[in-house]
Amino acid sequence: MCCRGCQAVASAIVAGGLTDFYRYRTEKSPRGRELVPQELDELALYDREDLQRSFVQQQVGEEREASLVLEGIVCAACVWLNERHVKSLPGVLEFSVNYSTRRARVRWDNQRIHLSEILEAIEAIGYHAHPFDPGRQEQVYKKERAQALRRLVVAGLGMAQVMMLAVALYVGDYQGMDTGMRDFLRYVSLLITLPVVVYSARPFFASAWRDLRRRRPGMDVPVSLAIGAAFLASAWSTVRGVGEVYFDSVTMFTFFLLAGRFLEMGARHRAGQAAEELVKLLPVTATRLDAQGETRVPVGDLVPGERVLVRPGESVPADGRVVEGSSSIDESLLTGESLPQRRGPGDPLVGGTVNIESPLVVEIEKVGEDTVLSAIVRLLDRAQTEKPSLARTADRVAAWFVVALLLLAAGVAWWWWQHDPAHAFVVTLSVLVVTCPCALSLATPAAVTAATGALTRLGVLTTRGHALETLAHASHVIFDKTGTLTEGRLQLRQVETLSGVDRERCLALAAALEQGSEHPLARALRSASQQVAVATELCAWPGLGLEGQVDGRCYRIGIPEFVLQLRGGEGTVADEACPADGGVVLGDQDGLLARFDFADRLREEAAATVAGLQALGLEVELLSGDEAGAVERLARELGIGRFQARCRPHDKLERIQALQQQGAVVAMVGDGVNDAPVLAAAQVSVAMGSGAQLAHASADMVLLSERLPHLVIAIRAARRTLAVIRQNLLWALVYNAVALPLAAAGWVAPWMAAIGMSTSSLVVVLNALRLRRLPASPTQTAAIAPVPPATRESTP
């Protein structure tokens, strides 16, 4: 027996002498496993490790993160219900839904809860969730649009026919009509309205029932009450032959509400278009090179180490490195850079970029959720689902809005019943329909999604939901120097040996010490070295340099004071021994071995960017770890009035904290591992697209295009976004504040209420769509401002 229950039933059958049951039954009873619904059985597949590799990212320990697609979301109240329900599950660490794209981001502890259990919990409240897949989401969009269009057509045809009959009934009431003809027209109206209510209005009733079961009334509850009550009251009056009918109002309610949501759906899809363009960059198949030659395989089957052939016009299937060939690569959708970039053997390629000219053989290095494209989509999703403070406030208001509305509608109905019973029903219908809490909840997400999508196309990736709101309030912009205001592509200009060790040996020792560093100086030293040396026991001293063992001897590379300490005491080096423009020294226990002199180039339009920021009323500062002479020259060239040289990470941190204590809102722009703690400390931070991965993780925004003028555009876009959010919230509040008293006073007819409610949400979304057009950068036309007197601050 499969369980004790079956055993007890079988024993009772045998004991009762009813064994003929087994002779005459037409088929065997299903086993317990066979009784498990197919849907739950399919959900359990998502717990398999091999299946999760394609859409689940492994976090620290047993923490995991995945992107899901939610079906059945019809309004902001659905988002709120899903977030509240899933977050209450033990083991779910984070769950947020992007209303514009219908995508959810979930992070959970796999030891406490499995993904299938999360999906089951979503199914239990009437929604359907599955792992994000670009092709499947496109199908969901098409299905959603087709269903909405069918319901809209049925409601429109029904409304047109019922309105014609309603005109006859209104004229008959005025001029007189035979009772039989009136009843006939009413029954015809009833029959035409029935499919509108049963089919077209079904989403409203389904959503309202879902909300009521969870005891969390959403926006569709008052709508469903209005449609259902008006239809039932009209049907009852038709059967009885007395009283008023509201079939025209019912069909108009349904049509205008569906029309508003259909237009809103189209606007919402356009607002989230940037994320969809990114996820569609990867091809479906790739040409794998193996012993048998060329084989066409699904991209999901590729593994690191394999080689693929990328022909001209094809997209790179995954992150990798060029092994053979040379060609131009179009990276515009990822970085915003319109000009193709030249790539040859040894150069890295990002999955999703397009090969322009010649065939390339690429060795795959990263696949699935580990690729750069997946990381960008993940960060963009996080930014669009995280809610700024304005959105959280609006959600709290909207959560209580529906309850207050229902109580108010009951009060209005009671008042009118006491004073004018004939109009009580119509006025109550108008009150239930005219208000729109969705406009409050949509005000911020619609604007944030449109703005972040537009900035992503420009090459400015927003990774945090609060970034735009905080950037709009920024009062100070602080720049790092190397890799931020300069290109960070340092080249070794000169090697001066200071002891008997030859030049090539010094270069080999320096490259060995810098072997694990992503700093531009480290890359320049590694590329210049011809000999190979291996360093062990490496130790990084932030802001000072590195220390390690080579062939059993201890070496240091970095600033002179740090290197000289290895000799057993404090030491100094003459200014001429320390190049001001990014030079470093190498030494051991005996003293200095070599001095390295580097050259870096200022980024194009850096001066115009600084001028543009100052034109926006922002204070611009420069904090750098370089020598005072180089920093001062750069500050004067760019027109930066305040700078600080020879800054270690804690010096930058102290400066930012000092500004924050004075009430400043600091935006930090940096690059590299040393900037990670400083980026994390600023209210809003921007990392350069070429920076270290840790800097990206600490930053609120990433400048993928590496074009500084885009920072000015981002700040202007952030200010516009905040203005649009305030406009949306103001519109929602003013609309409800005006419409509700008018409806309660009986001055708003039911059909007017339906139009007003639909228009309210639509105005919010359309206003947000204006953010898809980015403002022009003032740096394109602004002249360089006069250089203010520099305030020199040097940290000892």
NORUR-V561171 format. One record per residue. N is the residue number from 1. RES is the residue in one small letter. PSI is psi in whole degrees, 0 to 359 (* if undefined). Layout:
BEGIN
n=N res=RES psi=PSI
n=N res=RES psi=PSI
END
This chain:
BEGIN
n=1 res=m psi=147
n=2 res=c psi=336
n=3 res=c psi=169
n=4 res=r psi=330
n=5 res=g psi=312
n=6 res=c psi=322
n=7 res=q psi=318
n=8 res=a psi=319
n=9 res=v psi=315
n=10 res=a psi=319
n=11 res=s psi=320
n=12 res=a psi=322
n=13 res=i psi=314
n=14 res=v psi=315
n=15 res=a psi=331
n=16 res=g psi=5
n=17 res=g psi=30
n=18 res=l psi=32
n=19 res=t psi=344
n=20 res=d psi=342
n=21 res=f psi=320
n=22 res=y psi=336
n=23 res=r psi=324
n=24 res=y psi=354
n=25 res=r psi=144
n=26 res=t psi=334
n=27 res=e psi=158
n=28 res=k psi=148
n=29 res=s psi=143
n=30 res=p psi=146
n=31 res=r psi=167
n=32 res=g psi=319
n=33 res=r psi=326
n=34 res=e psi=343
n=35 res=l psi=349
n=36 res=v psi=125
n=37 res=p psi=146
n=38 res=q psi=325
n=39 res=e psi=317
n=40 res=l psi=326
n=41 res=d psi=321
n=42 res=e psi=325
n=43 res=l psi=326
n=44 res=a psi=337
n=45 res=l psi=332
n=46 res=y psi=354
n=47 res=d psi=351
n=48 res=r psi=134
n=49 res=e psi=319
n=50 res=d psi=329
n=51 res=l psi=328
n=52 res=q psi=342
n=53 res=r psi=330
n=54 res=s psi=343
n=55 res=f psi=357
n=56 res=v psi=133
n=57 res=q psi=129
n=58 res=q psi=126
n=59 res=q psi=201
n=60 res=v psi=132
n=61 res=g psi=233
n=62 res=e psi=10
n=63 res=e psi=137
n=64 res=r psi=156
n=65 res=e psi=140
n=66 res=a psi=158
n=67 res=s psi=131
n=68 res=l psi=158
n=69 res=v psi=129
n=70 res=l psi=129
n=71 res=e psi=143
n=72 res=g psi=359
n=73 res=i psi=124
n=74 res=v psi=340
n=75 res=c psi=177
n=76 res=a psi=334
n=77 res=a psi=328
n=78 res=c psi=320
n=79 res=v psi=313
n=80 res=w psi=317
n=81 res=l psi=313
n=82 res=n psi=316
n=83 res=e psi=316
n=84 res=r psi=318
n=85 res=h psi=312
n=86 res=v psi=322
n=87 res=k psi=337
n=88 res=s psi=350
n=89 res=l psi=134
n=90 res=p psi=129
n=91 res=g psi=344
n=92 res=v psi=117
n=93 res=l psi=328
n=94 res=e psi=140
n=95 res=f psi=122
n=96 res=s psi=146
n=97 res=v psi=133
n=98 res=n psi=110
n=99 res=y psi=325
n=100 res=s psi=320
n=101 res=t psi=353
n=102 res=r psi=21
n=103 res=r psi=145
n=104 res=a psi=147
n=105 res=r psi=121
n=106 res=v psi=136
n=107 res=r psi=129
n=108 res=w psi=163
n=109 res=d psi=111
n=110 res=n psi=344
n=111 res=q psi=336
n=112 res=r psi=332
n=113 res=i psi=145
n=114 res=h psi=160
n=115 res=l psi=321
n=116 res=s psi=325
n=117 res=e psi=325
n=118 res=i psi=316
n=119 res=l psi=321
n=120 res=e psi=320
n=121 res=a psi=323
n=122 res=i psi=319
n=123 res=e psi=325
n=124 res=a psi=335
n=125 res=i psi=13
n=126 res=g psi=11
n=127 res=y psi=164
n=128 res=h psi=129
n=129 res=a psi=144
n=130 res=h psi=157
n=131 res=p psi=143
n=132 res=f psi=130
n=133 res=d psi=123
n=134 res=p psi=316
n=135 res=g psi=317
n=136 res=r psi=324
n=137 res=q psi=324
n=138 res=e psi=319
n=139 res=q psi=320
n=140 res=v psi=318
n=141 res=y psi=313
n=142 res=k psi=317
n=143 res=k psi=316
n=144 res=e psi=316
n=145 res=r psi=319
n=146 res=a psi=316
n=147 res=q psi=315
n=148 res=a psi=321
n=149 res=l psi=319
n=150 res=r psi=315
n=151 res=r psi=322
n=152 res=l psi=319
n=153 res=v psi=315
n=154 res=v psi=315
n=155 res=a psi=321
n=156 res=g psi=315
n=157 res=l psi=317
n=158 res=g psi=318
n=159 res=m psi=317
n=160 res=a psi=315
n=161 res=q psi=316
n=162 res=v psi=324
n=163 res=m psi=323
n=164 res=m psi=317
n=165 res=l psi=324
n=166 res=a psi=324
n=167 res=v psi=316
n=168 res=a psi=319
n=169 res=l psi=319
n=170 res=y psi=317
n=171 res=v psi=321
n=172 res=g psi=321
n=173 res=d psi=329
n=174 res=y psi=318
n=175 res=q psi=347
n=176 res=g psi=136
n=177 res=m psi=145
n=178 res=d psi=139
n=179 res=t psi=321
n=180 res=g psi=317
n=181 res=m psi=319
n=182 res=r psi=313
n=183 res=d psi=322
n=184 res=f psi=312
n=185 res=l psi=324
n=186 res=r psi=318
n=187 res=y psi=322
n=188 res=v psi=319
n=189 res=s psi=321
n=190 res=l psi=315
n=191 res=l psi=323
n=192 res=i psi=324
n=193 res=t psi=332
n=194 res=l psi=309
n=195 res=p psi=331
n=196 res=v psi=317
n=197 res=v psi=315
n=198 res=v psi=319
n=199 res=y psi=303
n=200 res=s psi=319
n=201 res=a psi=5
n=202 res=r psi=318
n=203 res=p psi=324
n=204 res=f psi=314
n=205 res=f psi=320
n=206 res=a psi=317
n=207 res=s psi=319
n=208 res=a psi=318
n=209 res=w psi=321
n=210 res=r psi=316
n=211 res=d psi=318
n=212 res=l psi=325
n=213 res=r psi=325
n=214 res=r psi=1
n=215 res=r psi=39
n=216 res=r psi=80
n=217 res=p psi=131
n=218 res=g psi=191
n=219 res=m psi=330
n=220 res=d psi=348
n=221 res=v psi=306
n=222 res=p psi=326
n=223 res=v psi=313
n=224 res=s psi=321
n=225 res=l psi=317
n=226 res=a psi=311
n=227 res=i psi=312
n=228 res=g psi=315
n=229 res=a psi=317
n=230 res=a psi=319
n=231 res=f psi=314
n=232 res=l psi=318
n=233 res=a psi=319
n=234 res=s psi=317
n=235 res=a psi=319
n=236 res=w psi=318
n=237 res=s psi=324
n=238 res=t psi=315
n=239 res=v psi=318
n=240 res=r psi=335
n=241 res=g psi=8
n=242 res=v psi=158
n=243 res=g psi=175
n=244 res=e psi=154
n=245 res=v psi=151
n=246 res=y psi=34
n=247 res=f psi=324
n=248 res=d psi=320
n=249 res=s psi=320
n=250 res=v psi=312
n=251 res=t psi=324
n=252 res=m psi=319
n=253 res=f psi=303
n=254 res=t psi=315
n=255 res=f psi=311
n=256 res=f psi=322
n=257 res=l psi=316
n=258 res=l psi=322
n=259 res=a psi=317
n=260 res=g psi=316
n=261 res=r psi=328
n=262 res=f psi=314
n=263 res=l psi=321
n=264 res=e psi=322
n=265 res=m psi=316
n=266 res=g psi=317
n=267 res=a psi=322
n=268 res=r psi=319
n=269 res=h psi=321
n=270 res=r psi=324
n=271 res=a psi=324
n=272 res=g psi=17
n=273 res=q psi=329
n=274 res=a psi=315
n=275 res=a psi=322
n=276 res=e psi=323
n=277 res=e psi=322
n=278 res=l psi=312
n=279 res=v psi=343
n=280 res=k psi=359
n=281 res=l psi=323
n=282 res=l psi=137
n=283 res=p psi=166
n=284 res=v psi=322
n=285 res=t psi=166
n=286 res=a psi=157
n=287 res=t psi=104
n=288 res=r psi=137
n=289 res=l psi=121
n=290 res=d psi=192
n=291 res=a psi=332
n=292 res=q psi=356
n=293 res=g psi=226
n=294 res=e psi=131
n=295 res=t psi=128
n=296 res=r psi=119
n=297 res=v psi=156
n=298 res=p psi=145
n=299 res=v psi=327
n=300 res=g psi=343
n=301 res=d psi=352
n=302 res=l psi=145
n=303 res=v psi=153
n=304 res=p psi=140
n=305 res=g psi=337
n=306 res=e psi=158
n=307 res=r psi=141
n=308 res=v psi=155
n=309 res=l psi=125
n=310 res=v psi=109
n=311 res=r psi=163
n=312 res=p psi=135
n=313 res=g psi=348
n=314 res=e psi=157
n=315 res=s psi=147
n=316 res=v psi=125
n=317 res=p psi=336
n=318 res=a psi=171
n=319 res=d psi=137
n=320 res=g psi=196
n=321 res=r psi=140
n=322 res=v psi=129
n=323 res=v psi=317
n=324 res=e psi=145
n=325 res=g psi=169
n=326 res=s psi=135
n=327 res=s psi=172
n=328 res=s psi=140
n=329 res=i psi=130
n=330 res=d psi=112
n=331 res=e psi=21
n=332 res=s psi=320
n=333 res=l psi=340
n=334 res=l psi=319
n=335 res=t psi=348
n=336 res=g psi=357
n=337 res=e psi=118
n=338 res=s psi=333
n=339 res=l psi=133
n=340 res=p psi=148
n=341 res=q psi=137
n=342 res=r psi=131
n=343 res=r psi=138
n=344 res=g psi=189
n=345 res=p psi=132
n=346 res=g psi=345
n=347 res=d psi=143
n=348 res=p psi=150
n=349 res=l psi=143
n=350 res=v psi=134
n=351 res=g psi=137
n=352 res=g psi=342
n=353 res=t psi=161
n=354 res=v psi=131
n=355 res=n psi=132
n=356 res=i psi=312
n=357 res=e psi=296
n=358 res=s psi=157
n=359 res=p psi=146
n=360 res=l psi=141
n=361 res=v psi=121
n=362 res=v psi=132
n=363 res=e psi=124
n=364 res=i psi=133
n=365 res=e psi=323
n=366 res=k psi=142
n=367 res=v psi=167
n=368 res=g psi=227
n=369 res=e psi=351
n=370 res=d psi=354
n=371 res=t psi=162
n=372 res=v psi=318
n=373 res=l psi=316
n=374 res=s psi=321
n=375 res=a psi=319
n=376 res=i psi=314
n=377 res=v psi=320
n=378 res=r psi=317
n=379 res=l psi=321
n=380 res=l psi=318
n=381 res=d psi=317
n=382 res=r psi=318
n=383 res=a psi=322
n=384 res=q psi=338
n=385 res=t psi=332
n=386 res=e psi=139
n=387 res=k psi=128
n=388 res=p psi=170
n=389 res=s psi=324
n=390 res=l psi=321
n=391 res=a psi=320
n=392 res=r psi=322
n=393 res=t psi=316
n=394 res=a psi=321
n=395 res=d psi=320
n=396 res=r psi=321
n=397 res=v psi=315
n=398 res=a psi=328
n=399 res=a psi=324
n=400 res=w psi=348
n=401 res=f psi=315
n=402 res=v psi=317
n=403 res=v psi=315
n=404 res=a psi=322
n=405 res=l psi=316
n=406 res=l psi=319
n=407 res=l psi=318
n=408 res=l psi=318
n=409 res=a psi=319
n=410 res=a psi=319
n=411 res=g psi=318
n=412 res=v psi=317
n=413 res=a psi=317
n=414 res=w psi=318
n=415 res=w psi=313
n=416 res=w psi=327
n=417 res=w psi=327
n=418 res=q psi=329
n=419 res=h psi=325
n=420 res=d psi=78
n=421 res=p psi=331
n=422 res=a psi=331
n=423 res=h psi=359
n=424 res=a psi=317
n=425 res=f psi=314
n=426 res=v psi=317
n=427 res=v psi=318
n=428 res=t psi=321
n=429 res=l psi=315
n=430 res=s psi=320
n=431 res=v psi=319
n=432 res=l psi=326
n=433 res=v psi=324
n=434 res=v psi=327
n=435 res=t psi=154
n=436 res=c psi=91
n=437 res=p psi=340
n=438 res=c psi=326
n=439 res=a psi=325
n=440 res=l psi=315
n=441 res=s psi=333
n=442 res=l psi=344
n=443 res=a psi=313
n=444 res=t psi=310
n=445 res=p psi=321
n=446 res=a psi=318
n=447 res=a psi=316
n=448 res=v psi=317
n=449 res=t psi=316
n=450 res=a psi=317
n=451 res=a psi=314
n=452 res=t psi=324
n=453 res=g psi=317
n=454 res=a psi=318
n=455 res=l psi=325
n=456 res=t psi=319
n=457 res=r psi=331
n=458 res=l psi=338
n=459 res=g psi=17
n=460 res=v psi=106
n=461 res=l psi=122
n=462 res=t psi=123
n=463 res=t psi=350
n=464 res=r psi=143
n=465 res=g psi=330
n=466 res=h psi=353
n=467 res=a psi=311
n=468 res=l psi=317
n=469 res=e psi=317
n=470 res=t psi=320
n=471 res=l psi=326
n=472 res=a psi=334
n=473 res=h psi=0
n=474 res=a psi=139
n=475 res=s psi=335
n=476 res=h psi=138
n=477 res=v psi=122
n=478 res=i psi=127
n=479 res=f psi=144
n=480 res=d psi=166
n=481 res=k psi=288
n=482 res=t psi=124
n=483 res=g psi=354
n=484 res=t psi=291
n=485 res=l psi=333
n=486 res=t psi=166
n=487 res=e psi=337
n=488 res=g psi=7
n=489 res=r psi=70
n=490 res=l psi=145
n=491 res=q psi=139
n=492 res=l psi=116
n=493 res=r psi=324
n=494 res=q psi=143
n=495 res=v psi=120
n=496 res=e psi=114
n=497 res=t psi=139
n=498 res=l psi=8
n=499 res=s psi=195
n=500 res=g psi=356
n=501 res=v psi=134
n=502 res=d psi=169
n=503 res=r psi=313
n=504 res=e psi=323
n=505 res=r psi=320
n=506 res=c psi=319
n=507 res=l psi=319
n=508 res=a psi=318
n=509 res=l psi=317
n=510 res=a psi=317
n=511 res=a psi=323
n=512 res=a psi=317
n=513 res=l psi=329
n=514 res=e psi=14
n=515 res=q psi=331
n=516 res=g psi=5
n=517 res=s psi=146
n=518 res=e psi=8
n=519 res=h psi=143
n=520 res=p psi=323
n=521 res=l psi=321
n=522 res=a psi=317
n=523 res=r psi=321
n=524 res=a psi=320
n=525 res=l psi=319
n=526 res=r psi=320
n=527 res=s psi=335
n=528 res=a psi=342
n=529 res=s psi=134
n=530 res=q psi=333
n=531 res=q psi=163
n=532 res=v psi=128
n=533 res=a psi=152
n=534 res=v psi=128
n=535 res=a psi=143
n=536 res=t psi=169
n=537 res=e psi=43
n=538 res=l psi=141
n=539 res=c psi=126
n=540 res=a psi=135
n=541 res=w psi=101
n=542 res=p psi=128
n=543 res=g psi=354
n=544 res=l psi=307
n=545 res=g psi=203
n=546 res=l psi=155
n=547 res=e psi=143
n=548 res=g psi=171
n=549 res=q psi=131
n=550 res=v psi=118
n=551 res=d psi=39
n=552 res=g psi=5
n=553 res=r psi=141
n=554 res=c psi=132
n=555 res=y psi=155
n=556 res=r psi=148
n=557 res=i psi=135
n=558 res=g psi=213
n=559 res=i psi=153
n=560 res=p psi=315
n=561 res=e psi=318
n=562 res=f psi=315
n=563 res=v psi=320
n=564 res=l psi=337
n=565 res=q psi=337
n=566 res=l psi=340
n=567 res=r psi=352
n=568 res=g psi=7
n=569 res=g psi=173
n=570 res=e psi=145
n=571 res=g psi=164
n=572 res=t psi=159
n=573 res=v psi=142
n=574 res=a psi=152
n=575 res=d psi=323
n=576 res=e psi=343
n=577 res=a psi=354
n=578 res=c psi=96
n=579 res=p psi=137
n=580 res=a psi=337
n=581 res=d psi=63
n=582 res=g psi=17
n=583 res=g psi=150
n=584 res=v psi=164
n=585 res=v psi=156
n=586 res=l psi=139
n=587 res=g psi=169
n=588 res=d psi=199
n=589 res=q psi=340
n=590 res=d psi=347
n=591 res=g psi=198
n=592 res=l psi=140
n=593 res=l psi=322
n=594 res=a psi=158
n=595 res=r psi=133
n=596 res=f psi=130
n=597 res=d psi=129
n=598 res=f psi=158
n=599 res=a psi=135
n=600 res=d psi=156
n=601 res=r psi=139
n=602 res=l psi=140
n=603 res=r psi=145
n=604 res=e psi=143
n=605 res=e psi=17
n=606 res=a psi=317
n=607 res=a psi=319
n=608 res=a psi=326
n=609 res=t psi=314
n=610 res=v psi=317
n=611 res=a psi=321
n=612 res=g psi=320
n=613 res=l psi=318
n=614 res=q psi=327
n=615 res=a psi=334
n=616 res=l psi=2
n=617 res=g psi=16
n=618 res=l psi=143
n=619 res=e psi=127
n=620 res=v psi=130
n=621 res=e psi=159
n=622 res=l psi=122
n=623 res=l psi=122
n=624 res=s psi=152
n=625 res=g psi=0
n=626 res=d psi=173
n=627 res=e psi=155
n=628 res=a psi=321
n=629 res=g psi=314
n=630 res=a psi=320
n=631 res=v psi=318
n=632 res=e psi=317
n=633 res=r psi=317
n=634 res=l psi=317
n=635 res=a psi=317
n=636 res=r psi=322
n=637 res=e psi=325
n=638 res=l psi=350
n=639 res=g psi=27
n=640 res=i psi=121
n=641 res=g psi=340
n=642 res=r psi=128
n=643 res=f psi=163
n=644 res=q psi=124
n=645 res=a psi=166
n=646 res=r psi=44
n=647 res=c psi=128
n=648 res=r psi=167
n=649 res=p psi=321
n=650 res=h psi=334
n=651 res=d psi=318
n=652 res=k psi=319
n=653 res=l psi=317
n=654 res=e psi=322
n=655 res=r psi=316
n=656 res=i psi=317
n=657 res=q psi=324
n=658 res=a psi=318
n=659 res=l psi=318
n=660 res=q psi=324
n=661 res=q psi=336
n=662 res=q psi=1
n=663 res=g psi=8
n=664 res=a psi=149
n=665 res=v psi=112
n=666 res=v psi=130
n=667 res=a psi=121
n=668 res=m psi=130
n=669 res=v psi=116
n=670 res=g psi=182
n=671 res=d psi=135
n=672 res=g psi=167
n=673 res=v psi=322
n=674 res=n psi=335
n=675 res=d psi=350
n=676 res=a psi=310
n=677 res=p psi=328
n=678 res=v psi=319
n=679 res=l psi=320
n=680 res=a psi=331
n=681 res=a psi=332
n=682 res=a psi=154
n=683 res=q psi=323
n=684 res=v psi=139
n=685 res=s psi=148
n=686 res=v psi=126
n=687 res=a psi=142
n=688 res=m psi=148
n=689 res=g psi=337
n=690 res=s psi=1
n=691 res=g psi=176
n=692 res=a psi=154
n=693 res=q psi=324
n=694 res=l psi=323
n=695 res=a psi=320
n=696 res=h psi=318
n=697 res=a psi=329
n=698 res=s psi=345
n=699 res=a psi=153
n=700 res=d psi=337
n=701 res=m psi=152
n=702 res=v psi=125
n=703 res=l psi=82
n=704 res=l psi=326
n=705 res=s psi=341
n=706 res=e psi=24
n=707 res=r psi=114
n=708 res=l psi=325
n=709 res=p psi=335
n=710 res=h psi=338
n=711 res=l psi=320
n=712 res=v psi=317
n=713 res=i psi=320
n=714 res=a psi=320
n=715 res=i psi=318
n=716 res=r psi=321
n=717 res=a psi=323
n=718 res=a psi=319
n=719 res=r psi=320
n=720 res=r psi=320
n=721 res=t psi=315
n=722 res=l psi=321
n=723 res=a psi=319
n=724 res=v psi=319
n=725 res=i psi=316
n=726 res=r psi=321
n=727 res=q psi=316
n=728 res=n psi=314
n=729 res=l psi=319
n=730 res=l psi=317
n=731 res=w psi=313
n=732 res=a psi=317
n=733 res=l psi=315
n=734 res=v psi=317
n=735 res=y psi=309
n=736 res=n psi=323
n=737 res=a psi=328
n=738 res=v psi=315
n=739 res=a psi=321
n=740 res=l psi=311
n=741 res=p psi=322
n=742 res=l psi=318
n=743 res=a psi=319
n=744 res=a psi=331
n=745 res=a psi=354
n=746 res=g psi=15
n=747 res=w psi=357
n=748 res=v psi=116
n=749 res=a psi=157
n=750 res=p psi=320
n=751 res=w psi=326
n=752 res=m psi=323
n=753 res=a psi=319
n=754 res=a psi=317
n=755 res=i psi=317
n=756 res=g psi=318
n=757 res=m psi=315
n=758 res=s psi=318
n=759 res=t psi=325
n=760 res=s psi=309
n=761 res=s psi=321
n=762 res=l psi=320
n=763 res=v psi=319
n=764 res=v psi=314
n=765 res=v psi=317
n=766 res=l psi=323
n=767 res=n psi=321
n=768 res=a psi=327
n=769 res=l psi=341
n=770 res=r psi=337
n=771 res=l psi=350
n=772 res=r psi=341
n=773 res=r psi=113
n=774 res=l psi=148
n=775 res=p psi=150
n=776 res=a psi=147
n=777 res=s psi=130
n=778 res=p psi=345
n=779 res=t psi=345
n=780 res=q psi=334
n=781 res=t psi=345
n=782 res=a psi=138
n=783 res=a psi=157
n=784 res=i psi=129
n=785 res=a psi=154
n=786 res=p psi=142
n=787 res=v psi=120
n=788 res=p psi=161
n=789 res=p psi=129
n=790 res=a psi=138
n=791 res=t psi=108
n=792 res=r psi=124
n=793 res=e psi=120
n=794 res=s psi=128
n=795 res=t psi=125
n=796 res=p psi=*
END
